[in-house]
Amino acid sequence: MGNVELAQLEAFLQVARHRSFSRAAEALFLTQPSVTARIQTLERELGERLFERTGRSVTLTDAGIAFMPHAQRALTAVQEGTDAIEAVRHGDVGSIRVGASSSIATYVLPRVVKAFRKTRPRVHIHLTSGSTEEVIDHLLAGEIHVAVSRLAQHPDIEGSHLYNDDLTLVVPPGHPFERAGRVAVAEVGREPFLFFERGSSYHTLVYSMFLRVGVVPESVMELDSLEATKHMVSAGLGIAILPAFSVQRELEVGELIAVAIHDMEQPAQREVGVHILRNRAIAPPLRDFLDILTSVYGAENPFGKVEALAVGSDEA
């Protein structure tokens, strides 16, 4: 079809609709010679005459009649594309890519995503989970828009504290610690202990807690799943220190029992943060996601000051 332009198609459709070059020019807010020039250029590109001009009468040729529905579809497709961009500009459609630590993706984000879906039902969410190191690497590589993980420091990343991830000692029902209610770190270290994933921040935090008081825990098992760890504790195979948010349901129904450790020098917890690339513009859907995520924890969106993109979906 050569180098047919949208302006030529618009002129063609207006002339065909009005059967007049002058009325087509009025509809397009152009001069009649401009409309005539566009039609002549279009006819040269197509190699066919599209109109018969007899005095003041303008009628479509057979070629013009055949071409008309295709010209209309082409303009309609462009208009639909323009509408789609406008929808993205206002955040009605698009997608955001979120990375999160495995435990956060499992226990924290579902209610955030549920709230987000109510406000942006047509925005698609891509969720990637992994270790803190993995999701931060994804963020630096531009593969995700936001990372929710242990608070990390990097010159190319802007991070903000979201909440403290408290850790809780849990034992099976009927364990002697249940009757005691409160125990010492040394007592915990003498029990069969289940560790979660060597190399994870949880493992490091818990092991450091023991080392500070000179205790080497009796590790009987090491697991890479919080769900598996909970089931092992519930089955009486050991005790564990796990993120408080991961055991809420089990504590409520009595499958696990929480026990306080009274002589810890400081609370067992890790800082969880939300991270974006520094100086990265934020599209409306991502801004809403950050607003909801931070409001859940009573915080203000720390990235509200970042200039929003005029348009953006997968490139938030």
KOLTIBA-875402 format. One record per residue (C-alpha): chain; x, z, y; residue in three letters; residue number from 1. Coordinates in Angstrom, 2 decimals. Last residue first. Layout:
+------+---------+---------+---------+------+-----+
| unit |      px |      pz |      py | code | pos |
+------+---------+---------+---------+------+-----+
|    A |       X |       Z |       Y |  ALA | NUM |
...
+------+---------+---------+---------+------+-----+
END
This chain:
+------+---------+---------+---------+------+-----+
| unit |      px |      pz |      py | code | pos |
+------+---------+---------+---------+------+-----+
|    A |    6.22 |   35.10 |    1.80 |  ALA | 316 |
|    A |    7.44 |   31.87 |    0.31 |  GLU | 315 |
|    A |    4.87 |   31.60 |   -2.46 |  ASP | 314 |
|    A |    2.18 |   31.82 |    0.14 |  SER | 313 |
|    A |    3.22 |   31.28 |    3.75 |  GLY | 312 |
|    A |    2.03 |   30.11 |    7.11 |  VAL | 311 |
|    A |    2.67 |   31.47 |   10.59 |  ALA | 310 |
|    A |    4.94 |   34.01 |    8.98 |  LEU | 309 |
|    A |    4.61 |   37.57 |   10.22 |  ALA | 308 |
|    A |    7.28 |   39.11 |   12.43 |  GLU | 307 |
|    A |    8.64 |   42.32 |   10.95 |  VAL | 306 |
|    A |    7.38 |   45.41 |   12.79 |  LYS | 305 |
|    A |    4.92 |   46.21 |   10.04 |  GLY | 304 |
|    A |    7.80 |   46.79 |    7.66 |  PHE | 303 |
|    A |    7.60 |   50.57 |    7.54 |  PRO | 302 |
|    A |    3.96 |   50.43 |    6.34 |  ASN | 301 |
|    A |    2.79 |   53.95 |    7.19 |  GLU | 300 |
|    A |    2.88 |   56.66 |    4.57 |  ALA | 299 |
|    A |    0.15 |   58.69 |    2.90 |  GLY | 298 |
|    A |    1.20 |   57.71 |   -0.62 |  TYR | 297 |
|    A |   -1.66 |   55.29 |   -1.27 |  VAL | 296 |
|    A |   -1.18 |   54.10 |    2.32 |  SER | 295 |
|    A |    2.27 |   52.75 |    1.43 |  THR | 294 |
|    A |    1.07 |   50.48 |   -1.37 |  LEU | 293 |
|    A |   -2.02 |   49.37 |    0.55 |  ILE | 292 |
|    A |   -0.10 |   48.39 |    3.68 |  ASP | 291 |
|    A |    2.63 |   46.73 |    1.59 |  LEU | 290 |
|    A |    0.05 |   44.61 |   -0.23 |  PHE | 289 |
|    A |   -1.60 |   43.71 |    3.08 |  ASP | 288 |
|    A |    1.74 |   42.57 |    4.51 |  ARG | 287 |
|    A |    2.37 |   40.56 |    1.36 |  LEU | 286 |
|    A |   -0.91 |   38.71 |    1.79 |  PRO | 285 |
|    A |   -0.26 |   38.10 |    5.53 |  PRO | 284 |
|    A |    3.21 |   36.54 |    5.08 |  ALA | 283 |
|    A |    6.27 |   38.65 |    5.86 |  ILE | 282 |
|    A |    9.37 |   37.37 |    7.63 |  ALA | 281 |
|    A |   12.68 |   38.45 |    6.12 |  ARG | 280 |
|    A |   14.96 |   40.35 |    8.50 |  ASN | 279 |
|    A |   16.36 |   42.44 |    5.63 |  ARG | 278 |
|    A |   15.12 |   41.47 |    2.19 |  LEU | 277 |
|    A |   12.32 |   43.77 |    1.07 |  ILE | 276 |
|    A |   12.33 |   47.20 |   -0.57 |  HIS | 275 |
|    A |    9.83 |   49.92 |   -1.45 |  VAL | 274 |
|    A |   11.23 |   53.29 |   -2.44 |  GLY | 273 |
|    A |   11.19 |   55.91 |   -5.16 |  VAL | 272 |
|    A |   13.34 |   59.01 |   -4.77 |  GLU | 271 |
|    A |   14.16 |   60.80 |   -8.01 |  ARG | 270 |
|    A |   13.03 |   64.21 |   -9.16 |  GLN | 269 |
|    A |   14.16 |   67.30 |  -11.02 |  ALA | 268 |
|    A |   13.70 |   70.00 |   -8.42 |  PRO | 267 |
|    A |   16.90 |   71.76 |   -7.35 |  GLN | 266 |
|    A |   19.04 |   74.55 |   -8.77 |  GLU | 265 |
|    A |   16.86 |   74.68 |  -11.90 |  MET | 264 |
|    A |   16.25 |   78.26 |  -13.00 |  ASP | 263 |
|    A |   12.49 |   78.40 |  -13.57 |  HIS | 262 |
|    A |   11.84 |   75.37 |  -15.75 |  ILE | 261 |
|    A |    8.03 |   75.02 |  -15.82 |  ALA | 260 |
|    A |    6.23 |   73.86 |  -18.96 |  VAL | 259 |
|    A |    3.72 |   70.99 |  -19.16 |  ALA | 258 |
|    A |    1.75 |   70.70 |  -22.40 |  ILE | 257 |
|    A |    0.99 |   67.41 |  -24.12 |  LEU | 256 |
|    A |   -2.08 |   66.09 |  -25.97 |  GLU | 255 |
|    A |   -4.24 |   68.48 |  -23.96 |  GLY | 254 |
|    A |   -6.66 |   65.94 |  -22.49 |  VAL | 253 |
|    A |   -5.47 |   66.43 |  -18.89 |  GLU | 252 |
|    A |   -1.80 |   66.71 |  -19.86 |  LEU | 251 |
|    A |   -1.95 |   63.46 |  -21.81 |  GLU | 250 |
|    A |   -3.61 |   61.66 |  -18.88 |  ARG | 249 |
|    A |   -1.08 |   62.88 |  -16.33 |  GLN | 248 |
|    A |    1.97 |   62.12 |  -18.49 |  VAL | 247 |
|    A |    3.45 |   59.08 |  -16.73 |  SER | 246 |
|    A |    2.84 |   60.45 |  -13.20 |  PHE | 245 |
|    A |    4.99 |   63.49 |  -13.95 |  ALA | 244 |
|    A |    8.01 |   61.42 |  -14.91 |  PRO | 243 |
|    A |    9.40 |   62.76 |  -18.21 |  LEU | 242 |
|    A |   11.49 |   65.69 |  -19.46 |  ILE | 241 |
|    A |   11.27 |   65.74 |  -23.22 |  ALA | 240 |
|    A |   10.54 |   67.90 |  -26.27 |  ILE | 239 |
|    A |   11.07 |   67.08 |  -29.92 |  GLY | 238 |
|    A |    9.52 |   65.56 |  -33.04 |  LEU | 237 |
|    A |    6.23 |   67.47 |  -32.69 |  GLY | 236 |
|    A |    3.93 |   64.43 |  -32.91 |  ALA | 235 |
|    A |    3.00 |   64.83 |  -29.23 |  SER | 234 |
|    A |    6.69 |   64.64 |  -28.36 |  VAL | 233 |
|    A |    7.09 |   61.41 |  -30.33 |  MET | 232 |
|    A |    3.94 |   59.97 |  -28.75 |  HIS | 231 |
|    A |    5.23 |   60.72 |  -25.27 |  LYS | 230 |
|    A |    8.59 |   59.10 |  -26.05 |  THR | 229 |
|    A |    6.89 |   55.98 |  -27.38 |  ALA | 228 |
|    A |    4.88 |   55.63 |  -24.17 |  GLU | 227 |
|    A |    7.98 |   56.21 |  -22.06 |  LEU | 226 |
|    A |    9.75 |   53.41 |  -23.89 |  SER | 225 |
|    A |   13.48 |   52.87 |  -24.40 |  ASP | 224 |
|    A |   13.98 |   55.82 |  -26.72 |  LEU | 223 |
|    A |   16.84 |   58.18 |  -27.52 |  GLU | 222 |
|    A |   16.44 |   60.69 |  -30.34 |  MET | 221 |
|    A |   17.76 |   64.01 |  -31.54 |  VAL | 220 |
|    A |   19.65 |   65.05 |  -28.42 |  SER | 219 |
|    A |   20.61 |   68.71 |  -28.65 |  GLU | 218 |
|    A |   21.33 |   69.37 |  -25.01 |  PRO | 217 |
|    A |   24.84 |   70.19 |  -23.78 |  VAL | 216 |
|    A |   24.45 |   73.04 |  -21.31 |  VAL | 215 |
|    A |   26.99 |   73.95 |  -18.63 |  GLY | 214 |
|    A |   24.47 |   74.78 |  -15.93 |  VAL | 213 |
|    A |   25.14 |   71.64 |  -13.87 |  ARG | 212 |
|    A |   25.53 |   69.66 |  -17.11 |  LEU | 211 |
|    A |   21.89 |   70.20 |  -18.06 |  PHE | 210 |
|    A |   20.50 |   68.85 |  -14.77 |  MET | 209 |
|    A |   23.01 |   66.01 |  -14.92 |  SER | 208 |
|    A |   21.52 |   64.93 |  -18.25 |  TYR | 207 |
|    A |   18.05 |   64.82 |  -16.72 |  VAL | 206 |
|    A |   19.05 |   62.75 |  -13.67 |  LEU | 205 |
|    A |   21.22 |   60.32 |  -15.63 |  THR | 204 |
|    A |   18.55 |   59.73 |  -18.27 |  HIS | 203 |
|    A |   15.87 |   59.23 |  -15.62 |  TYR | 202 |
|    A |   18.06 |   56.82 |  -13.65 |  SER | 201 |
|    A |   18.31 |   54.65 |  -16.75 |  SER | 200 |
|    A |   21.65 |   54.11 |  -18.45 |  GLY | 199 |
|    A |   20.59 |   55.82 |  -21.66 |  ARG | 198 |
|    A |   16.89 |   55.15 |  -22.24 |  GLU | 197 |
|    A |   14.63 |   58.22 |  -22.32 |  PHE | 196 |
|    A |   16.01 |   61.26 |  -24.06 |  PHE | 195 |
|    A |   14.19 |   63.30 |  -26.68 |  LEU | 194 |
|    A |   15.45 |   66.86 |  -27.13 |  PHE | 193 |
|    A |   15.45 |   69.08 |  -30.22 |  PRO | 192 |
|    A |   15.50 |   72.52 |  -28.52 |  GLU | 191 |
|    A |   18.67 |   74.35 |  -27.53 |  ARG | 190 |
|    A |   18.94 |   72.57 |  -24.19 |  GLY | 189 |
|    A |   15.48 |   73.74 |  -23.13 |  VAL | 188 |
|    A |   16.54 |   77.36 |  -23.61 |  GLU | 187 |
|    A |   19.61 |   76.80 |  -21.44 |  ALA | 186 |
|    A |   17.46 |   75.28 |  -18.71 |  VAL | 185 |
|    A |   15.38 |   78.47 |  -18.61 |  ALA | 184 |
|    A |   11.70 |   78.71 |  -19.58 |  VAL | 183 |
|    A |    8.30 |   79.28 |  -18.01 |  ARG | 182 |
|    A |    4.87 |   79.18 |  -19.71 |  GLY | 181 |
|    A |    6.09 |   81.37 |  -22.56 |  ALA | 180 |
|    A |    3.08 |   80.58 |  -24.75 |  ARG | 179 |
|    A |    3.54 |   76.84 |  -24.31 |  GLU | 178 |
|    A |    7.30 |   77.20 |  -24.81 |  PHE | 177 |
|    A |    6.64 |   78.35 |  -28.38 |  PRO | 176 |
|    A |    5.12 |   74.92 |  -29.16 |  HIS | 175 |
|    A |    1.43 |   75.03 |  -30.06 |  GLY | 174 |
|    A |    0.57 |   71.84 |  -28.22 |  PRO | 173 |
|    A |    3.56 |   69.49 |  -27.99 |  PRO | 172 |
|    A |    6.12 |   69.96 |  -25.20 |  VAL | 171 |
|    A |    6.53 |   68.43 |  -21.75 |  VAL | 170 |
|    A |    9.15 |   69.19 |  -19.10 |  LEU | 169 |
|    A |    8.14 |   67.45 |  -15.88 |  THR | 168 |
|    A |    9.98 |   65.07 |  -13.56 |  LEU | 167 |
|    A |    8.85 |   64.46 |   -9.99 |  ASP | 166 |
|    A |    9.09 |   60.92 |   -8.56 |  ASP | 165 |
|    A |    9.44 |   61.58 |   -4.86 |  ASN | 164 |
|    A |    7.46 |   59.13 |   -2.76 |  TYR | 163 |
|    A |    7.73 |   55.91 |   -0.76 |  LEU | 162 |
|    A |   11.11 |   56.04 |    0.95 |  HIS | 161 |
|    A |   11.90 |   52.81 |    2.80 |  SER | 160 |
|    A |   14.26 |   49.99 |    2.00 |  GLY | 159 |
|    A |   15.60 |   47.07 |    4.04 |  GLU | 158 |
|    A |   17.94 |   45.03 |    1.90 |  ILE | 157 |
|    A |   20.92 |   42.86 |    2.80 |  ASP | 156 |
|    A |   23.29 |   45.78 |    3.43 |  PRO | 155 |
|    A |   22.25 |   47.47 |    0.16 |  HIS | 154 |
|    A |   20.93 |   50.96 |   -0.58 |  GLN | 153 |
|    A |   18.40 |   51.61 |   -3.31 |  ALA | 152 |
|    A |   15.41 |   53.93 |   -3.60 |  LEU | 151 |
|    A |   14.39 |   53.96 |   -7.26 |  ARG | 150 |
|    A |   11.96 |   51.10 |   -7.65 |  SER | 149 |
|    A |    9.36 |   48.98 |   -5.90 |  VAL | 148 |
|    A |   10.83 |   45.56 |   -5.08 |  ALA | 147 |
|    A |    9.20 |   43.05 |   -2.74 |  VAL | 146 |
|    A |    9.24 |   39.27 |   -2.32 |  HIS | 145 |
|    A |   10.62 |   38.28 |   -5.71 |  ILE | 144 |
|    A |   13.05 |   35.59 |   -6.87 |  GLU | 143 |
|    A |   15.01 |   35.58 |   -3.62 |  GLY | 142 |
|    A |   18.27 |   36.32 |   -5.43 |  ALA | 141 |
|    A |   18.58 |   39.64 |   -3.60 |  LEU | 140 |
|    A |   15.09 |   40.61 |   -4.75 |  LEU | 139 |
|    A |   15.77 |   39.68 |   -8.38 |  HIS | 138 |
|    A |   18.99 |   41.72 |   -8.24 |  ASP | 137 |
|    A |   16.96 |   44.68 |   -6.91 |  ILE | 136 |
|    A |   14.55 |   44.21 |   -9.82 |  VAL | 135 |
|    A |   17.38 |   44.26 |  -12.36 |  GLU | 134 |
|    A |   19.21 |   47.25 |  -10.91 |  GLU | 133 |
|    A |   16.03 |   49.29 |  -10.80 |  THR | 132 |
|    A |   15.39 |   48.48 |  -14.44 |  SER | 131 |
|    A |   12.76 |   45.96 |  -15.41 |  GLY | 130 |
|    A |    9.36 |   44.69 |  -14.40 |  SER | 129 |
|    A |    8.19 |   41.39 |  -12.90 |  THR | 128 |
|    A |    4.69 |   41.06 |  -11.46 |  LEU | 127 |
|    A |    3.39 |   37.72 |  -10.14 |  HIS | 126 |
|    A |    0.28 |   38.35 |   -8.06 |  ILE | 125 |
|    A |   -2.18 |   35.56 |   -7.19 |  HIS | 124 |
|    A |   -4.12 |   35.78 |   -3.93 |  VAL | 123 |
|    A |   -7.75 |   34.77 |   -4.37 |  ARG | 122 |
|    A |   -9.20 |   38.30 |   -4.50 |  PRO | 121 |
|    A |   -7.37 |   39.45 |   -1.35 |  ARG | 120 |
|    A |   -9.11 |   42.63 |   -0.15 |  THR | 119 |
|    A |  -10.54 |   43.83 |   -3.46 |  LYS | 118 |
|    A |   -7.51 |   42.51 |   -5.33 |  ARG | 117 |
|    A |   -5.28 |   44.77 |   -3.21 |  PHE | 116 |
|    A |   -7.14 |   47.89 |   -4.33 |  ALA | 115 |
|    A |   -6.72 |   46.94 |   -7.99 |  LYS | 114 |
|    A |   -3.06 |   46.04 |   -7.40 |  VAL | 113 |
|    A |   -2.40 |   49.50 |   -5.97 |  VAL | 112 |
|    A |   -4.32 |   51.17 |   -8.83 |  ARG | 111 |
|    A |   -2.27 |   49.24 |  -11.40 |  PRO | 110 |
|    A |    1.03 |   49.75 |   -9.54 |  LEU | 109 |
|    A |    1.82 |   53.35 |  -10.43 |  VAL | 108 |
|    A |    1.76 |   53.85 |  -14.21 |  TYR | 107 |
|    A |    3.03 |   50.69 |  -15.90 |  THR | 106 |
|    A |    4.78 |   48.83 |  -13.08 |  ALA | 105 |
|    A |    6.27 |   52.12 |  -11.88 |  ILE | 104 |
|    A |    7.57 |   52.95 |  -15.36 |  SER | 103 |
|    A |    9.09 |   49.49 |  -15.78 |  SER | 102 |
|    A |   10.78 |   49.50 |  -12.38 |  SER | 101 |
|    A |    9.03 |   47.06 |  -10.12 |  ALA | 100 |
|    A |    9.27 |   43.47 |   -8.91 |  GLY |  99 |
|    A |    6.46 |   41.84 |   -6.96 |  VAL |  98 |
|    A |    5.96 |   38.13 |   -6.32 |  ARG |  97 |
|    A |    3.19 |   37.21 |   -3.91 |  ILE |  96 |
|    A |    0.79 |   34.31 |   -4.15 |  SER |  95 |
|    A |   -1.38 |   32.16 |   -1.97 |  GLY |  94 |
|    A |   -4.98 |   32.31 |   -0.84 |  VAL |  93 |
|    A |   -6.97 |   34.05 |    1.89 |  ASP |  92 |
|    A |   -3.83 |   35.10 |    3.76 |  GLY |  91 |
|    A |   -4.81 |   33.65 |    7.12 |  HIS |  90 |
|    A |   -2.09 |   31.02 |    7.02 |  ARG |  89 |
|    A |   -2.85 |   30.42 |    3.35 |  VAL |  88 |
|    A |   -6.43 |   29.54 |    4.21 |  ALA |  87 |
|    A |   -5.22 |   27.25 |    7.01 |  GLU |  86 |
|    A |   -2.89 |   25.55 |    4.55 |  ILE |  85 |
|    A |   -5.80 |   24.99 |    2.18 |  ALA |  84 |
|    A |   -7.94 |   23.58 |    4.99 |  ASP |  83 |
|    A |   -5.18 |   21.11 |    5.85 |  THR |  82 |
|    A |   -4.96 |   20.08 |    2.21 |  GLY |  81 |
|    A |   -8.72 |   19.61 |    2.10 |  GLU |  80 |
|    A |   -8.47 |   17.46 |    5.22 |  GLN |  79 |
|    A |   -5.72 |   15.38 |    3.63 |  VAL |  78 |
|    A |   -7.80 |   14.89 |    0.51 |  ALA |  77 |
|    A |  -10.82 |   13.89 |    2.58 |  THR |  76 |
|    A |   -8.74 |   11.35 |    4.49 |  LEU |  75 |
|    A |   -7.54 |    9.75 |    1.25 |  ALA |  74 |
|    A |  -11.00 |    9.86 |   -0.30 |  ARG |  73 |
|    A |  -12.46 |    8.04 |    2.72 |  GLN |  72 |
|    A |   -9.77 |    5.33 |    2.57 |  ALA |  71 |
|    A |  -10.47 |    4.86 |   -1.13 |  HIS |  70 |
|    A |  -14.21 |    4.57 |   -0.53 |  PRO |  69 |
|    A |  -13.60 |    1.92 |    2.19 |  MET |  68 |
|    A |  -11.15 |   -0.39 |    0.45 |  PHE |  67 |
|    A |  -13.65 |   -2.33 |   -1.67 |  ALA |  66 |
|    A |  -15.99 |   -2.86 |    1.30 |  ILE |  65 |
|    A |  -13.06 |   -3.92 |    3.46 |  GLY |  64 |
|    A |  -11.85 |   -6.40 |    0.85 |  ALA |  63 |
|    A |  -15.38 |   -7.85 |    0.63 |  ASP |  62 |
|    A |  -15.30 |   -8.13 |    4.40 |  THR |  61 |
|    A |  -16.84 |   -5.43 |    6.54 |  LEU |  60 |
|    A |  -18.95 |   -6.41 |    9.51 |  THR |  59 |
|    A |  -18.36 |   -6.46 |   13.27 |  VAL |  58 |
|    A |  -20.89 |   -8.20 |   15.55 |  SER |  57 |
|    A |  -20.14 |   -8.65 |   19.24 |  ARG |  56 |
|    A |  -19.10 |  -12.25 |   18.79 |  GLY |  55 |
|    A |  -18.38 |  -12.69 |   15.11 |  THR |  54 |
|    A |  -15.58 |  -10.41 |   13.94 |  ARG |  53 |
|    A |  -15.32 |  -10.13 |   10.16 |  GLU |  52 |
|    A |  -13.55 |   -6.98 |    9.19 |  PHE |  51 |
|    A |  -11.01 |   -5.91 |    6.53 |  LEU |  50 |
|    A |   -8.74 |   -8.95 |    6.54 |  ARG |  49 |
|    A |   -6.22 |   -8.73 |    3.74 |  GLU |  48 |
|    A |   -2.46 |   -8.35 |    3.36 |  GLY |  47 |
|    A |   -2.75 |   -4.58 |    3.11 |  LEU |  46 |
|    A |    0.03 |   -3.85 |    5.61 |  GLU |  45 |
|    A |   -1.07 |   -6.69 |    7.88 |  ARG |  44 |
|    A |   -4.66 |   -5.46 |    7.76 |  GLU |  43 |
|    A |   -3.54 |   -1.95 |    8.68 |  LEU |  42 |
|    A |   -1.53 |   -3.25 |   11.64 |  THR |  41 |
|    A |   -4.53 |   -5.23 |   12.87 |  GLN |  40 |
|    A |   -6.78 |   -2.18 |   12.50 |  ILE |  39 |
|    A |   -4.37 |    0.00 |   14.45 |  ARG |  38 |
|    A |   -3.99 |   -2.57 |   17.22 |  ALA |  37 |
|    A |   -7.77 |   -2.92 |   17.58 |  THR |  36 |
|    A |   -8.13 |    0.85 |   17.88 |  VAL |  35 |
|    A |   -5.46 |    0.97 |   20.59 |  SER |  34 |
|    A |   -7.03 |   -2.02 |   22.39 |  PRO |  33 |
|    A |  -10.38 |   -0.14 |   22.44 |  GLN |  32 |
|    A |   -8.88 |    2.86 |   24.19 |  THR |  31 |
|    A |   -8.83 |    6.14 |   22.31 |  LEU |  30 |
|    A |  -11.01 |    9.25 |   22.24 |  PHE |  29 |
|    A |  -11.59 |    8.70 |   18.49 |  LEU |  28 |
|    A |  -15.38 |    8.50 |   18.80 |  ALA |  27 |
|    A |  -15.08 |    6.42 |   21.98 |  GLU |  26 |
|    A |  -12.67 |    4.01 |   20.29 |  ALA |  25 |
|    A |  -15.06 |    3.64 |   17.35 |  ALA |  24 |
|    A |  -17.84 |    2.83 |   19.83 |  ARG |  23 |
|    A |  -15.69 |    0.09 |   21.35 |  SER |  22 |
|    A |  -14.55 |   -1.33 |   18.02 |  PHE |  21 |
|    A |  -18.12 |   -1.60 |   16.74 |  SER |  20 |
|    A |  -19.78 |   -1.49 |   13.34 |  ARG |  19 |
|    A |  -20.11 |    2.25 |   13.98 |  HIS |  18 |
|    A |  -19.21 |    3.42 |   10.46 |  ARG |  17 |
|    A |  -16.83 |    0.57 |    9.63 |  ALA |  16 |
|    A |  -15.10 |    0.94 |   13.00 |  VAL |  15 |
|    A |  -14.82 |    4.69 |   12.46 |  GLN |  14 |
|    A |  -13.51 |    4.29 |    8.91 |  LEU |  13 |
|    A |  -10.85 |    1.75 |    9.92 |  PHE |  12 |
|    A |   -9.68 |    3.85 |   12.90 |  ALA |  11 |
|    A |   -9.32 |    6.93 |   10.71 |  GLU |  10 |
|    A |   -7.43 |    4.92 |    8.11 |  LEU |   9 |
|    A |   -5.07 |    3.59 |   10.77 |  GLN |   8 |
|    A |   -4.41 |    7.10 |   12.08 |  ALA |   7 |
|    A |   -3.70 |    8.25 |    8.54 |  LEU |   6 |
|    A |   -0.89 |    5.75 |    8.25 |  GLU |   5 |
|    A |   -0.44 |    2.82 |    5.85 |  VAL |   4 |
|    A |    3.24 |    2.15 |    5.25 |  ASN |   3 |
|    A |    3.02 |   -0.14 |    2.25 |  GLY |   2 |
|    A |    0.00 |    0.00 |    0.00 |  MET |   1 |
+------+---------+---------+---------+------+-----+
END
